Structure formats: structure tokens, C-alpha cells
Amino acid sequence: MLRSLVSGEPVYDSAHVIPKFDQTVCITGHRGKSVIPYGGLDEYRDITMKTVKLMLCRYIDMAVSAGYTTFLSGLAMGTDLWAADYILRIRQKDERIKLIGAMPFLRHADRFPFAYRKLLERVEHGADILISTCMDPDMVYGKKRSETTSPELYRERNYLMVERSAAVLAFFEPSESHSGTAQTINQAARLGRLIRSFGLSEVYSVIERSGNDLRAAATEISFLENVFAR
């Protein structure tokens, strides 16, 4: 057992942590910088980002309503941490809910900007357990393999999350075919996992129907049919 370099919380070898498969959802998705505002206009950036997060929260609520109680987050910037932060909030009202943070390597947050690093610290403190698919404290991602670099660290984390989960929730743009999110979804499809996703087209549609009114958008999203219902 080692400790997180961000929060100081214990980090365990992923091989020894196996959640209840049929109750587990892993979450994957794009980072904030990949979110193009509605109409490509910067004046819509705020409503676009907030609607993405509302959609993400609604999908998590759907999963909980369908009986999923354990969520695996890859702790990356963007979707992973937005989702983890919300899961910690709903866990305050529902003690069944569990959050597992899955690191690709211990130094994965070295280049996180301050705001995301603080969010990661909060999430790590709140998570039920932190795991890593690489327990070598000196190992980091690199395009070429060496004693201290590996090009496979993120893929190994992504595959582990899929293998341990019955379902995958993704904020995903199909055009991003070479992203880590696409890699995760492709692996989920190969293994026959339930995949539920939404993209910017759905987000833009909500904005159009709500007239750029966040409260109206939240109401619109709340009426979405539960896509996780079993």
C-alpha cells in the first residue's frame, strides 16, 4: 500500500480490489477543453458546460435508480472528476453508494492545474478506496517504454475499469475516435458491457429547447427516460 501524492490517502493495488460486478458502473468522458460551446460561440460556454454537468448528474441518478451502487472513476480532469464530485454528494443521502478512484499511476496529477488538483484532493479524501493499476512510484506515462515510462498506463487503467464493471457511462463524441474515452468504450463493446452515453448533440438539443435558461434545461433533463433501467 502506498499513498496518494495529492491527498496522502492510501492507494491499493487494483488487483486486490474487486467490487460487486453487477452493481458497478465505470465513468469515462472528455475533459472540459474538449467541450465546444453551443453554436461555437463563447457567450454560450457557461450554459454549455453547466448543461453537460446536469446531463452527467442525471445519468448517474438513472444508474442509481436502476440499482447500481458502486462507481469507478478514473480521476482524470473533466468528466471523471465532475462525476466523482457528484457521487460524493449523493452518497451523503444514500449510504449504499460507493466511489472507487482508479489511478493509472501515482503521479498522474503532476500536471493538473490548481483548480482540478483541489477537486482531485477533495474527491480522494471522500472516496471509499483509491486503487492504481501501476504501483511503481517512479513510473509515468511516456510514448516510449523505459525503466520509468510506459505508453500503456492509461489503457491498463481503462481496461481494468471496464473489466470490473457491468456498465459504462460516458460523455463521448464519436468523432473523438482516438481518445481514451473511445478506447474505454471500444473495450466495453468487446466485452459486451452495457454502454450508456451522451454527447454534445444531446446537450445542444437541450439548450435549444430550454432557450438558454439553465433552470428550464434542468427541468428538461429531469424528464429523460431512465436508460439504465433493467
N, C-alpha and C positions, 0 to 999 in steps of 0.2 A: 504494500500500500504506500502510495506517495501522496503529495499534497498539491493542490492547485496553486499555480504561481500567481493567480489573481486574487482568490479569496482565502487561500490557506486551508480550504476544506479537503477532507480525504478524497483521493481518487483511487478507484479499484480497477483491477484488470477485468476487462469486459468478458473474458472467458468464464468468469466465476459468477456473473450476474445474469440470471435468466428469468425475465418476467413472465407472467401468465400470458401465453401466446394469444389466446382468443380474446383477451381483454386489452390488447396493446395496439396503439396506433403510433407510427412514427411520422414526424412532420418534416417537410422539406420545402424549400422555396427560394425565391430570388431575394437579393439584397435590395435595400432602398434605392441605390443608384440605378437599378435596372427598371425602376417604375417610371414610365413615361407619363407625364400628366395628360389629362383629358384634352383632346384636341391639339396636343403638343404645345400647349400654352402654359407658361409658368404661373399665370394667375390661377390656374386650376390645380397646381401641385398640392396644395394643402388638402383640398377636398378629395383629391385622388388618393393620397396617402392614407387619409382617415377612412375612406371607404374600403381600401384594401384591408386595413386592420379590422374594420367592422365585419367584413366578409370572413376573414380568418377566424375571428371570435365566434361567429355564427356557426361555422363548420365544426369548430371544437365543441360547441354546445350540442350540435347534432350528434357527434360521436358519443358524448356523454349520455345523451338521451337514449342512444341505441345500446348502451351497456358497456361501452369501452371505458376503462378506468385508469389505465396506465398510458402515459405519453412519453415518447422518446424524442428528445430534441438534440440536434447536432451542435447547438450552441454557437452557430455561425451568426454573423451580422444579418440583420433583416428578419425574414420570416421566422427563422428558428428562435431567435430571442424574443420577438414580439409574441409569438405563440407561448413560449415558456412563461413569460411575464403574466399573460392572461391566465394560464393554467394555475399559477400560484394564487391568483386572486380567487378563482372559483374553488380552489381547494380549501379556502378558508370557510366555505359554506358546505362543502361536501368532503368528509374525511376519507371517502373511498378513493379519491383522486390521488394519483401518484405521478411524480415527474422524475424522469431519469435523464440526466445530462450526459451526452456521449461525445467525448472529445476525440479528434483524430490523432492528436499528440499533445503533450503537456504545454508546449509553447505556442499553441495555435492562436492565441490572442495577442501575440507580441506587437502586431501592427494595428490593433484595434484603435480607433480614435477614442478620445476621452469619454464621450457620451456612451458609446457602446461598451466600453470597458467597465463603466459604472453599472450599466444594466446587467452585464455578464456577472459582475460581482454579486449583485442582488439575487440574480437567478441561481447562482451556485450556492449561495447561503441558504436559499429556500428549497432547493431540490432535495428529494428524498435520498438520492445517491448520485454520485458522479463516477463515470467509468471512462476508460480510454482504451482504444484498440492498439495503442503503442505506449508502452510503459517506460521506454528509454528516455530519460530526462534530457538527453542531448540531441535527440532526433528532431529534425524539422523537415518540412516539405521542400523538395528540390526537384527540378526536372531531370537531373541526373542522379543516379544512385551512388552513394559513398558511405563511409562509416557513420556519417551524421545526417545524411539526407536521403529521402526516398520519394519517388513520384507517385507512390501508391497509398499514401497515408489517408487522404480524403476518401478514396474509393473503398478502402478497407472499412472505414467508419460507416460510410453509406451502406455498404453491403451488410454489415453487421446489424444495422438498424432495421433493414428490410427483413433479414432472416429472423429476427426476434419479434416481428410484428405481424399481426393478421391483416392490418390495413395501413394504407399510406394516405396522408393528407398533404396536398401540395398546392402552393401558389405557383403556377407554372405557365410560361409562354412556350407553345410548341416550336416557335421559331428559334428558341434558345437550345438547339439540339446538342450542343457540346458542353452544356453546363453540368455542374454537379447534380442539380435537380433532375435534369434529363437522365443522367446516369442512374440515379436512385429510382426513378420511375421505370426505366427500362428493366432494371433488375427485378423490381416488383412485378412487372408483367411476366418476366421469365419464370418467376416462382409462383405465379398465379395468385398474388395478393390482391385484395380489394383496393382499388385506386379511386380516390375521390379528389378532384382538383377544380380550381377555378383560375381564370386568367384575367388579363386586363380588359378583354372584350366584355366579360360579365360585369366588371367594375364600371366601365364606361356606360353600359346599359343602365345600371342603377343610377348613375349621375344624371343621365339624360331624363329618366323617368321622374327623378326627385327634384329636378330643376335646380341643382346645385345647392340644395338645402340638406345639411347633414342630418337633421332630425328626421326629415322625410326619408332620407336614404336608410337610416337605421330602422325605421318602420318597414320599409320595403324589404330589407334584408331579413327582418324577423319573420316574415311570412314565407320564406323559402322552404320548400318541401325537404324533409329530412332524407338526405341522400345516403345516410349510413344505416337506415332502418333495416333490421334483419328479420 
